């Protein structure tokens, strides 16, 4: 019986050690796999301590649904210029000639006015404080009878002087299912 208790004790110790070694601890620092958290001072790379302009060069949306009337494609964004300022959280956008919303597929309405609103915020969320992008885009027709807007929050994943990536989903660095990628201009 004494050997039996000793074997059970050793097995329990072995399984406890095995489970501790197999656990991954969550670390907010960039190790090539986890997405880092950004500080409020990192916003200076985005607005250049004054004003800085960016363009969206890529949209990643693994859940794209062409039937959803608020879906946005890269083709309508490439001629837009986004200007981030150090004096306000809101950023401005100079909408280019290519609009994201036009005639409804059913021919029911025409989106005469494109609506855009966005802001850059430093806030605390479930995984800690970091930089977020609130990105809202929609449409309205001239007589106000048809309108729609999509409002989404994206978390900053990558930031350099010339590139920034905002994403929506808990994933590993570089493995985005929903993301907006900006390049400085």
C-alpha positions, 0 to 999 in steps of 0.5 A, spaced: 500 500 500 505 504 501 508 503 494 501 504 491 501 511 495 508 513 493 506 511 485 500 516 486 504 521 489 509 521 483 504 521 478 500 527 481 506 531 481 508 529 474 501 531 471 502 537 475 509 539 472 506 537 465 500 541 466 504 547 468 509 546 463 504 546 457 500 552 459 502 559 456 502 565 460 499 571 456 504 576 455 503 583 452 510 584 450 511 583 443 515 576 442 513 575 435 507 572 436 502 576 441 500 583 439 503 588 443 499 594 447 501 601 445 502 607 449 498 614 449 505 616 447 505 612 441 500 616 438 505 621 436 507 616 430 500 616 427 499 624 428 506 626 427 506 631 433 502 635 428 498 632 422 499 626 418 496 623 412 495 616 411 491 612 406 488 605 406 492 600 402 489 594 404 482 591 407 482 584 410 475 581 412 475 574 412 467 574 413 465 579 407 458 578 405 457 581 398 449 581 400 450 586 406 449 593 404 454 596 408 460 592 406 466 596 404 471 594 399 478 597 398 477 599 391 472 605 394 477 607 399 484 607 395 483 615 393 481 617 400 486 621 405 485 620 412 489 626 416 490 625 424 491 631 428 495 631 435 489 636 437 483 632 437 481 625 437 477 625 431 480 625 424 478 627 418 477 624 411 478 627 404 473 622 400 476 621 393 472 620 387 470 613 388 464 612 393 463 606 397 455 606 396 451 607 390 445 604 388 442 599 392 442 592 388 435 592 388 434 599 385 430 601 391 435 607 393 441 611 391 446 613 396 447 620 395 451 622 401 456 618 404 457 619 411 464 618 415 466 619 422 472 616 426 476 617 432 483 615 435 482 613 442 487 611 448 482 606 452 482 601 457 479 594 454 479 587 457 487 586 455 489 593 457 490 600 455 492 601 448 490 605 442 483 604 438 480 606 432 473 607 431 471 607 424 464 609 422 462 609 414 455 609 411 450 613 406 444 617 406 439 618 400 437 625 398 430 625 401 433 622 407 428 615 406 434 610 406 440 610 410 445 606 414 452 606 418 457 601 420 460 603 426 466 598 428 472 599 433 479 596 431 485 595 436 492 597 434 496 591 432 502 594 428 505 601 428 511 604 425 512 611 421 510 609 415 505 603 416 499 602 421 495 596 422 488 596 426 484 589 427 478 586 430 479 579 433 483 576 438 489 573 433 496 573 433 501 578 430 500 578 422 494 573 422 488 578 421 481 576 419 479 583 420 484 589 419 485 596 416 492 597 413 494 604 412 500 607 409 503 614 410 503 619 405 
